[in-house]
């Protein structure tokens, strides 16, 4: 009787141990499967993102462009007088959001429509700073310091800063050379004292590391148009663009006061910025230059960086996806 009771207790202990072991194995297996699933989704997203980016670069290098958009012809044509069909789909080059492969979203921006951070004394940077809420005094200080950051001498300007001022703050000395990406503006002495994080989030997407050239109001994002022109001039420009017309002249007001119409660009430049991202993730930004008339590659990657996706003022994490593009599928 005692022996059978002992066997029963021992059996119960063994069963309890097996139950615990089975639970542990189930937990480990479930965790491993979940991790593998997350890793697989992440890998597929990155493959979709890279394939989207590569496809866009190819399309930009091999298809025609209007004054404001990439024209996607159903068939390649190389005759000098072959015109794209009237119903050929277009991808706008002013930063509009489109659907790429998988759940990847993308936006392409002609960089001649952006604010050149490597030309800090150019009026566009001051206009952009003030439109995101930076005070005039702080904008003046930042522009002077950015000028000293990129110029090739070691002489500080008024409100600026060179090697000595940086060393006093325990900062790396300025390179006295062009910024490699717009993100480098954060390295300018006292940047965080002059620009808040919210202001920087709004400003970041307006900037390009390209130096100042003729601006293109046909591909300039609407928030930059409103920043550099007065209200009526901006409204006139945006209405003209909405009708599909080419912006050839500037109404007077704001930035237009210091620019002649002859300085305006009416064609898309060879320097373009491609941003790719999935919902809820940071965007990957790459800057390319088309080099179709050289013996080497038809394009060159000039810079790349990762940045948080800018949220619009309504708090929505993504702008509406322009519906035409299942263009890459």
Secondary structure, DSSP 8 states (H G I E B T S, - for coil): -HHHHHHHHHHHHHHHHHHHHHHHHHHHHHHHHHHHHHHHHHHHHHHHHHHHHHHHHHHHHHS-B-SSEEEE-SS----TT----TT-EEEESBS--EE-STTEEEEEEEGGGSEETT-TTSHHHHHHHHHTT--HHHHHHHHHHHHHHHSSS----TT---HHHHHHTT-----SS--SSGGGGGGSTTHHHHS-HHHHHHHHTTEESS------TTSS-HHHHHHHS-HHHHHHHHHHHHTT----S--SSGGGGG--GGG---S--SEEEEEEEETTS-EEEEEEEE-TTSSS-SEEEEEEEEE-----TT--SS----TT--TT-
